[in-house]
Amino acid sequence: MRTEDVLAAIATGLWRWENASGTVTLDAEAARLLELPAEAGEYPESIVRSRFHPVDWNEINGIVSLAAAEGTIAEARLRVVDEAGHVLRIVRSRSKPVLREGDYELTGMLQEVAEPQPGTAAHTPVTGDWRRSREAFLLDAGRALAEARSTAEVLRVAASLSMPGFSPDGLAVFGVAGDRLTIIGHHGHNAGDDNPFTDMSLDTEYPAAEVVRTGRASYLPTPAEYRRRYPATWPLAQRFGRQSWAFLPLIVAGRTMGAWMAAFKHPVAFTPDERSVLTTVARMLAQALARAGVAESERELALGLQRSMMPVLGPEVPGMSVAARYIPTGGGLQVGGDWYDMIPLPGGTSHAAGPGGGRIALVIGDVQGHDVRAAGLMGQLRIALRAYASEGHRPDAVLSRASRFLHGLHDFFGADTYEDGDYSSPRFATCLYLEVEPATGRIEIARAGHPEPVVRTSDGTVLLRPIDGGLPLGIDPDPDYPTTRLVLEPGETMMICTDGLLETGGHDLDTGLERLRRILEQHTDQSLEELADTLVQAVHGPGSHHTTGPLADRREDDIAVLLIGRDGTPPRKAPRRTAMSVAQAEPERIATARQQVRELLHDWTDQEQIDAAVLMVSEMVTNVLVHTDGNALLEAEVTCGDAARQLRVEVADTSDELPHRRRPGEMASSGRGLLLMEMLADAWGVDPRGEGKSIWFELYEPAVPEPVSDPAA
């Protein structure tokens, strides 16, 4: 006997349901059980679905999902109904779900089972695995609602919940504003359907209003029950054609914050199990809405703080281009202590350039920490800096007064005032203050413990500009901040930033600068706005995640960056220049001087000449620190001559004693400086000055021979 005949004899059919294509394949017996023509065939999912009770069809989705996740058999009992909804028979389905690229395929059997005998429980679930399906649904719903970050996301999750056995087709979430009922969101309704409910008094005889007043759920299994209990508002609900309604309170911390409505187009008896599911969903929904409300309030607070504390750049500066970015850390209130500012200075005499107006001040700084207190201190310090700058003080005086101001705040907010908080611990701030004359490009800079500026020359060379500086603001009530003068030539760009741009991702200042140096050198054709985005992307974008281990991107600090570009066409052979001072108390800056010369000669053709230049610079600066009581001032310049480039380096000091040639012995530790100059330099000399002297040397880059053309070619 054939297998098909055996299955038909025991009233068992075979089916295959393909979720991806939306088709169901039935053999002859399975088709007969579903009241379809008793022959094998393929049917659309909608045809087969119409043969099952809608409650059972909704429930089987949860059972299949759970079986697919656990790798088990999906088993359920389903009621087969006619076009009028009358139950014709009950069939049992046993099938194996197989996942295929996000969709599933069910292959199994259908078997007719006997009707329940009289006297059995009236509300026995049709399916055999209803409770497991409910538990799986609640776990999935809880996870989805916990991950929702905004009210809109919570409402979308609530609308997508497919409850086991009785999924609603209409949802609404009501809120409370004073003594009025409002609608936070809804699903399954047309635009404008919520108008009668958007501003309803809590005294109205409406189920949602009563739920908010009493804190108790209201279940309405039939339209007749709705009409009997709420005759005044029944006409508002009648037009939607629903058959059952559940209104549940949204309670958080013992307070009813609103109500949730679930409406059904098919009758629902609201059994204890069904009420338990609805109550659990309502509790999770209330918690999710409360979390989303707190998160949205925090985001709004953070955005408000940022808008009030982080000013936009002022109007365009004639002769210069300016771009800025601020990126907070990834957590908390998204505010911190980093800031930037552009301040118009009073007209008159420019400290940097003599007579003339139109000067501006550019400020960038970082208050210790990235929390609300750091943001508050930053706001006060920024206002103080603007006030001191607007009074016309020099850059060093502006930073000195700002340091005294911040130090005074520490004295005012002492431990006696804030015993329970961390306000007793003083905080400092780093700062870089630039006074700029756009017409000439002249800049005066004062630095308070802040990273030094970086300049990209017109030929793409990137140089760190060493700037003398003092202690961070707030540490010393009477600090001293030396001022450095430099000129930004046409076509040059200066970058100033907080340490977050350099050190984010586990980098230190040196490796962080090397990361940005490549960006600055490779993107010379970008506008300042595009360059600012590229710099931030290099630190926080996808490219920063390619590095693993200790240098992985962690977004642990705020970032502020300012770019200043001098407009105009640079000369065809514009010189490269760098200058710095080395104080008696800072011998470690000799290494910085050597690095400056190497960066200046980054494309020099003769490596031996580069090594010779670095050696002579080290010798010249060291001699100043050893044989005089003053500081050394280093100036280096690369210019293009008629045939090739040349390097000129000068080291000046305040001593009138001229160097003299000595003949050091074999074991002598000094006395070889002038001998090195004679051996390594193409030209050198010593020039007396009004106060002190200057020793200099020059190196000439060998000309690259032009290729000789072959006459026979």
Salt bridges, closest charged atoms under 4 A:
ASP5 OD1 - ARG2 NH2 3.50
GLU18 OE2 - ARG16 NE 3.32
GLU29 OE2 - ARG32 NH2 2.56
GLU35 OE2 - ARG89 NH1 2.79
ASP56 OD2 - ARG79 NE 2.95
GLU70 OE1 - ARG132 NH2 2.47
GLU75 OE2 - ARG92 NH1 3.63
GLU75 OE1 - ARG94 NE 3.50
ASP82 OD2 - HIS86 ND1 3.56
GLU105 OE1 - ARG100 NE 3.51
GLU112 OE2 - ARG89 NE 3.59
ASP129 OD2 - ARG132 NH1 3.05
ASP140 OD1 - ARG143 NH2 2.70
GLU147 OE1 - ARG143 NH1 3.52
ASP169 OD2 - ARG242 NE 2.89
ASP193 OD1 - ARG239 NH1 3.80
ASP194 OD2 - HIS186 NE2 3.63
ASP199 OD1 - ARG180 NE 3.05
GLU205 OE2 - ARG213 NH2 3.89
GLU210 OE2 - ARG229 NH2 3.85
GLU225 OE2 - ARG228 NH2 2.80
GLU225 OE2 - ARG229 NH1 3.96
ASP273 OD1 - ARG131 NH1 3.40
ASP273 OD1 - ARG134 NH1 3.36
GLU300 OE2 - ARG307 NH2 3.30
ASP341 OD2 - ARG382 NH1 3.68
ASP341 OD1 - ARG386 NH1 2.81
ASP371 OD2 - ARG427 NH2 2.95
GLU391 OE1 - HIS393 NE2 2.78
ASP396 OD1 - ARG394 NE 3.90
ASP411 OD2 - HIS407 ND1 3.59
ASP422 OD2 - ARG427 NH2 3.26
GLU435 OE2 - ARG359 NH1 2.83
GLU444 OE2 - ARG394 NH2 3.78
GLU444 OE2 - ARG485 NE 3.04
GLU452 OE2 - ARG447 NH2 3.87
GLU452 OE2 - ARG589 NH1 3.90
ASP459 OD2 - ARG576 NE 2.72
ASP468 OD1 - ARG589 NH2 3.63
ASP478 OD1 - ARG404 NH2 3.76
GLU489 OE2 - ARG577 NH1 3.27
GLU514 OE2 - ARG517 NE 3.16
GLU529 OE1 - ARG325 NH2 2.83
ASP533 OD1 - ARG325 NE 2.80
ASP553 OD2 - HIS545 NE2 3.50
ASP553 OD2 - ARG555 NE 3.45
GLU586 OE1 - ARG589 NE 3.72
GLU599 OE2 - ARG517 NH2 2.90
ASP603 OD2 - ARG576 NH2 2.65
ASP603 OD1 - ARG645 NH1 3.27
ASP611 OD1 - ARG598 NH2 3.28
GLU637 OE2 - ARG577 NE 2.48
GLU650 OE2 - ARG648 NE 3.10
GLU650 OE1 - ARG689 NH2 2.93
ASP653 OD1 - LYS693 NZ 2.92
GLU678 OE2 - ARG661 NH2 2.04
GLU698 OE2 - ARG648 NH1 2.78
GLU701 OE1 - ARG645 NE 2.78
